[in-house]
Amino acid sequence: MSFGPPPVGFGSSSGPAWTPPTAIERALLEAKGREDWAAYFTTLAQNRLYFEIRRDKADAEPGGTFPVFGHDLRTGGQVWAVYTAGMLPAPEPDRVFDRERLGWFATVWRPTDPPFIVVNPGSPCEAFLPTAPPNSAAWSQYDPRAGGDPDPGHVLRTLHVGGPLHGPVAHGLACGALLCVNNGSFWNAVAWHGTGYPNERKRLREWWGITTRAEWLSALAGLLACESHSGVWEFALQLRRTIARDFGGHVDVGYWRQAAANVIRANSEGSVVITEDGATKTEPRPESETEARIVGVQRLIGRIARYEARMRADGVLDDKRYVSSVDAWDLGRASKMARWGLGARFGTLEEAEAAVIRAGRSAALSYKSWPDFSAGYILGRCLHFDDEEFGDWYTEMVDAHRILMSDPGSPWLNLPFR
């Protein structure tokens, strides 16, 4: 690959107006314009830098580093191209990227490697960094000074160029915004590179057991169908919805528990089902099994009620409102799974967009508003992970919810839910 004609060096760029895709590139452009290289390097050090790698090597030897170097017409030789998150190209099947901190590039450089790193080649915020020591110390020293971990969580990040801000794709992407805010990723990035190809594969393998395209498609289908969480949760919530619809207003927890016991006992008595193939009789369940099921569901109802009380106290749920469904837990993850699969190259951009749109449409059928959706997602996450500890599984999502309900740039404030 070759990069265009701007001159080598750190000078300011001239040319037509350019809109930086994210706050990262804006900070680089402004620092470069005033020749404030300390600010330029600090911005680089505070954000991960992506670089192209060989997919075949990465697949064959996980954990290795296999960069692809480019050729630059201005230097007449090889360069190591690196990109900030907003400058990555659309995903291609065999062109993949890894990411690292700024200082890492100085530590792994070898004399046979290119003499320059070029940041965001061909763009107005481009800069060439000499790779050989001692010159590399001019920029690598900023890595430890930056402090903290690059890409911190609990922040709303938006692609102002290259990501949809309105329409059905944006709406579906916004269904995954709680996780995006929590992880510090761009909420509207559908052309997903995420944490880099090796880490996207690792994420799916370790958290989901996904190592093939077929497994990814199966997991995505289950999430989109809202079949990847406990049916018992939905039974309890649907029962309360039915009681509220029939009688109106608040549903007493004691009445809810008793109603659950009545329904479970009735369903355990056995029945005759008539189909076109004839009558099928189901045998009654043992009383011990029925009573154990009742105890479990009543315990679940108590957990739900306590989580809702905490969410009301924390401003996630309005007074007297309750969670209608935890389908959001699946649909929010489906919005992200579509992108994770793309980042891991198990799926295509077109497949990811279609899945994201479907997640958004299903969410609009199940919920009335972004706060309703958020409460359903948080409850599902906590029932799955938190075990009523009200730890990070809960508090992280409350923090993300507050950001999404208050930041002026939030999709939840700028996109209608329906």
C-alpha positions in Angstrom: 0.0 0.0 0.0 1.1 3.6 -0.6 0.2 6.8 1.1 -0.4 10.1 -0.5 1.7 13.2 -1.2 1.7 15.3 2.0 5.2 16.1 3.2 7.1 14.1 5.8 7.3 15.6 9.2 5.3 17.2 11.9 4.2 20.4 10.1 0.6 21.6 9.9 -1.6 20.5 7.0 -3.5 22.7 4.6 -6.3 21.8 2.3 -10.1 21.6 2.3 -12.1 21.5 5.5 -12.0 18.2 7.3 -14.3 16.9 9.9 -12.5 14.8 12.5 -14.4 11.5 13.0 -14.0 11.6 16.8 -12.7 13.7 19.7 -9.4 11.8 19.4 -8.6 13.0 15.8 -9.9 16.5 16.7 -7.4 16.7 19.6 -4.6 15.5 17.3 -5.5 18.0 14.6 -5.6 20.9 17.1 -2.3 19.9 18.7 -0.6 19.5 15.3 -1.9 22.9 14.2 -0.3 24.7 17.0 2.8 22.3 16.9 2.2 21.2 20.5 3.7 17.8 20.2 3.5 17.1 23.9 -0.3 17.3 23.6 -0.2 15.3 20.4 1.8 12.4 21.9 -0.3 12.5 25.1 -3.4 12.1 23.1 -1.9 9.1 21.3 -0.8 7.6 24.7 -4.3 8.0 26.1 -5.9 5.9 23.3 -5.1 2.6 21.7 -3.5 2.6 18.3 -4.5 0.0 15.7 -2.2 -1.6 13.1 -2.8 -4.1 10.3 -1.7 -7.7 11.0 -1.6 -10.9 9.0 -4.8 -12.8 9.6 -3.4 -16.2 8.6 -0.5 -15.8 11.1 -2.8 -14.5 13.9 -5.2 -17.5 13.4 -2.3 -20.0 13.4 -0.4 -18.5 16.3 -2.7 -16.7 18.8 -0.8 -14.3 21.0 1.8 -13.5 18.3 2.4 -10.2 16.6 2.5 -10.1 12.9 2.3 -6.5 11.6 1.9 -5.6 8.0 4.2 -2.8 6.9 3.4 -0.4 4.1 5.4 1.5 1.5 5.3 5.3 1.5 6.1 7.3 -1.6 7.5 10.2 0.3 10.1 8.3 2.3 10.8 5.8 -0.5 10.7 3.0 2.0 8.6 1.0 4.5 6.6 2.6 7.2 4.5 1.2 10.1 1.0 2.7 9.7 -1.0 3.1 12.8 -4.6 4.4 13.2 -6.7 5.9 15.9 -10.1 4.4 16.3 -12.0 6.9 14.1 -9.6 6.5 11.2 -10.0 2.7 10.7 -11.2 1.5 7.3 -14.4 -0.5 6.9 -13.8 -4.2 7.9 -12.7 -6.5 5.1 -12.7 -10.3 5.3 -8.9 -10.7 5.2 -7.7 -7.3 6.3 -7.6 -7.2 10.1 -6.1 -5.1 12.8 -4.7 -5.4 16.3 -4.2 -2.6 18.8 -1.6 -1.6 21.4 -0.5 1.3 23.5 1.9 4.0 22.2 4.9 2.9 24.2 4.5 -0.7 23.0 5.7 0.2 19.5 9.0 1.4 20.8 9.6 -1.7 22.9 9.0 -4.2 20.1 10.9 -2.3 17.4 13.7 -4.1 15.7 16.5 -2.7 13.4 14.9 -4.6 10.5 11.5 -2.8 11.1 10.6 0.5 9.3 12.3 3.7 10.3 9.0 5.5 10.8 5.6 5.0 12.3 3.0 7.1 10.4 -0.1 8.0 12.4 -3.3 8.2 10.4 -1.6 8.3 7.0 -2.9 10.7 4.5 -5.1 12.6 6.9 -4.7 16.2 8.2 -3.8 14.8 11.6 -1.0 12.7 10.1 2.4 12.6 11.7 5.6 10.6 11.2 7.4 9.2 14.4 11.0 8.0 14.1 11.1 4.4 15.4 14.8 3.9 16.1 16.3 4.9 19.5 17.2 7.4 20.8 14.8 9.3 18.6 11.8 7.1 19.6 12.2 8.4 23.2 10.7 11.7 22.0 7.3 10.1 21.8 7.4 6.8 23.7 8.1 8.6 27.0 4.6 9.9 27.0 3.0 6.5 27.5 3.7 6.2 31.2 3.0 9.9 31.8 -0.5 9.5 30.3 -1.6 7.5 33.3 -4.6 5.2 33.5 -5.7 2.7 31.0 -6.4 3.7 27.4 -10.0 3.7 26.3 -11.5 4.1 29.8 -15.0 3.0 30.4 -18.0 5.0 31.6 -17.8 7.5 28.9 -20.1 8.2 25.9 -18.1 8.0 22.7 -19.6 8.9 19.3 -18.4 8.6 15.7 -19.3 11.9 14.1 -18.1 10.6 10.7 -18.4 7.0 9.7 -21.2 5.9 12.0 -25.0 6.4 11.7 -26.6 9.1 13.9 -30.2 8.7 12.8 -32.4 6.0 11.3 -33.0 2.3 12.0 -29.4 1.2 12.1 -28.6 3.9 14.7 -31.6 2.9 16.7 -30.5 -0.7 16.8 -26.9 0.3 17.7 -28.3 2.4 20.6 -29.8 -0.7 22.0 -26.2 -1.8 22.8 -25.3 1.6 24.2 -25.1 0.5 27.9 -22.3 -1.9 27.1 -20.6 0.7 24.8 -20.6 3.3 27.5 -19.4 0.8 30.1 -16.5 -0.4 27.8 -15.6 3.0 26.4 -16.4 2.0 22.8 -18.2 4.0 20.1 -22.0 3.4 20.4 -22.6 4.0 16.7 -19.7 2.0 15.2 -21.3 -0.6 13.0 -18.1 -1.1 11.0 -16.6 -2.8 14.0 -13.0 -3.4 14.8 -13.6 -3.2 18.6 -10.6 -4.3 20.6 -8.8 -5.6 17.6 -9.2 -8.9 15.7 -7.3 -11.2 18.1 -9.1 -9.8 21.1 -12.5 -9.9 19.5 -11.9 -13.6 18.8 -10.8 -14.1 22.4 -13.9 -12.4 23.7 -16.2 -14.6 21.9 -14.2 -17.7 22.7 -13.9 -17.1 26.4 -17.3 -15.5 27.2 -19.5 -17.3 24.7 -17.7 -20.4 23.6 -17.8 -19.2 20.0 -15.1 -20.3 17.7 -16.8 -20.7 14.4 -19.2 -18.8 12.1 -22.0 -21.4 12.7 -21.7 -20.9 16.5 -21.8 -17.1 16.1 -24.9 -17.3 13.9 -26.6 -19.6 16.5 -25.8 -17.3 19.4 -27.0 -14.3 17.5 -30.2 -16.0 16.5 -30.9 -17.0 20.1 -30.4 -13.4 21.3 -32.6 -11.9 18.6 -35.3 -14.4 19.4 -35.0 -13.4 23.1 -34.3 -17.1 23.9 -31.0 -16.6 25.7 -32.3 -15.9 29.2 -34.3 -17.9 31.6 -37.9 -18.6 30.7 -38.7 -18.5 34.4 -37.9 -14.8 34.6 -40.3 -14.1 31.8 -43.0 -16.3 33.4 -42.8 -14.2 36.6 -42.8 -10.9 34.8 -45.6 -11.9 32.4 -47.7 -13.0 35.3 -47.4 -9.6 36.9 -48.2 -7.9 33.6 -51.4 -9.9 33.4 -52.4 -9.1 36.9 -51.7 -5.4 36.4 -53.7 -5.4 33.1 -56.7 -7.2 34.6 -56.8 -5.2 37.9 -54.9 -2.0 37.1 -52.3 -0.2 39.2 -49.8 -1.5 41.7 -49.4 -5.3 42.1 -48.7 -6.3 45.7 -45.7 -8.6 46.0 -47.6 -11.0 48.3 -50.4 -11.3 45.8 -47.9 -11.8 43.0 -46.3 -14.6 44.9 -49.6 -16.3 45.7 -50.7 -16.0 42.1 -47.5 -17.6 40.9 -48.1 -20.5 43.3 -51.7 -20.9 42.0 -50.6 -21.0 38.4 -47.8 -23.4 39.0 -50.1 -25.8 40.9 -52.7 -25.6 38.2 -50.2 -26.3 35.5 -48.8 -29.3 37.4 -52.1 -31.2 37.6 -51.8 -32.6 34.1 -54.0 -31.9 31.1 -55.3 -33.2 27.8 -54.1 -31.4 24.7 -56.1 -31.9 21.5 -54.1 -31.7 18.2 -54.8 -32.9 14.6 -53.0 -36.1 15.6 -55.4 -36.7 18.4 -55.4 -36.2 22.2 -52.2 -36.1 24.2 -52.4 -36.4 28.0 -49.7 -35.0 30.2 -49.2 -36.6 33.6 -49.4 -34.6 36.8 -46.0 -33.6 38.2 -44.9 -34.9 41.6 -46.0 -32.7 44.5 -42.5 -32.3 45.7 -41.3 -31.0 42.3 -44.3 -28.6 42.2 -43.6 -27.2 45.6 -39.9 -26.8 44.9 -40.8 -24.9 41.7 -43.1 -22.6 43.7 -40.4 -21.8 46.2 -37.9 -21.0 43.5 -40.3 -18.7 41.6 -41.4 -16.9 44.8 -37.8 -16.4 45.7 -37.2 -15.0 42.2 -40.1 -12.6 42.7 -38.5 -11.3 45.8 -35.2 -10.7 44.0 -37.0 -8.9 41.2 -38.9 -6.7 43.7 -35.7 -5.8 45.6 -33.8 -4.9 42.4 -36.7 -2.7 41.3 -36.7 -1.0 44.6 -33.0 -0.3 44.3 -33.4 0.9 40.7 -36.1 3.3 41.9 -33.9 4.7 44.6 -31.1 5.1 42.0 -33.3 6.9 39.5 -33.3 4.1 36.9 -37.0 3.3 37.4 -39.7 5.9 38.0 -41.8 5.6 41.1 -44.6 3.0 40.8 -43.1 1.7 37.5 -41.8 -1.9 37.1 -39.9 -3.9 34.6 -42.2 -5.4 32.1 -39.7 -7.8 30.5 -36.0 -8.7 30.4 -36.0 -9.2 26.6 -33.8 -6.1 26.6 -31.0 -8.2 28.2 -31.0 -10.3 25.0 -31.6 -7.6 22.5 -28.9 -5.3 23.9 -26.4 -8.1 23.7 -27.7 -9.0 20.2 -26.8 -5.4 19.1 -23.3 -6.0 20.4 -23.0 -9.7 19.2 -23.7 -8.6 15.7 -20.7 -6.3 15.9 -18.5 -8.7 17.8 -19.0 -11.3 15.1 -18.0 -8.7 12.5 -14.9 -7.8 14.4 -14.0 -11.5 14.7 -14.7 -11.9 11.0 -17.4 -14.5 11.6 -19.9 -12.3 9.8 -20.1 -9.5 7.3 -21.0 -5.8 7.6 -24.3 -6.4 5.8 -25.2 -9.2 8.3 -24.3 -7.0 11.2 -26.4 -4.1 10.0 -29.4 -6.5 9.4 -29.1 -8.0 12.9 -28.8 -4.5 14.5 -31.9 -3.3 12.7 -33.8 -6.4 13.8 -32.7 -5.9 17.5 -34.0 -2.3 17.4 -37.4 -3.2 15.9 -37.9 -6.0 18.5 -37.0 -3.6 21.3 -39.6 -1.1 20.1 -42.2 -3.8 20.2 -41.3 -4.9 23.7 -40.8 -1.5 25.4 -42.2 2.0 25.5 -39.1 4.1 26.0 -35.3 4.0 26.5 -35.7 4.1 30.3 -38.0 1.1 30.1 -35.5 -0.7 27.9 -32.6 0.2 30.2 -34.4 -1.1 33.3 -35.2 -4.4 31.5 -31.5 -4.8 30.4 -30.2 -4.0 33.9 -32.5 -6.4 35.6 -31.6 -9.2 33.2 -27.9 -8.6 33.7 -28.3 -8.7 37.4 -30.4 -11.8 37.5 -27.8 -13.5 35.4 -24.6 -12.3 37.1 -25.1 -10.3 40.3 -26.8 -12.7 42.8 -28.2 -9.7 44.6 -24.9 -8.3 45.7 -25.5 -5.0 44.0 -21.9 -5.0 42.9 -20.2 -4.0 39.7 -22.7 -5.9 37.5 -25.3 -3.5 38.8 -23.4 -0.3 39.6 -21.6 -0.2 36.2 -25.0 -0.3 34.4 -26.5 2.4 36.6 -23.5 4.7 35.8 -23.9 4.0 32.1 -27.7 4.6 32.4 -27.2 8.0 34.0 -24.7 9.0 31.3 -27.1 8.0 28.5 -30.0 9.8 30.1 -28.1 13.1 30.7 -25.3 13.6 28.1 -26.6 16.0 25.4 -25.0 13.8 22.7 -26.6 10.6 23.9 -28.6 8.6 21.3 -31.2 8.0 24.0 -31.9 11.7 24.1 -31.7 12.2 20.3 -33.3 9.1 18.8 -37.0 8.4 19.4 -37.5 5.0 20.9 -40.4 4.3 18.6 
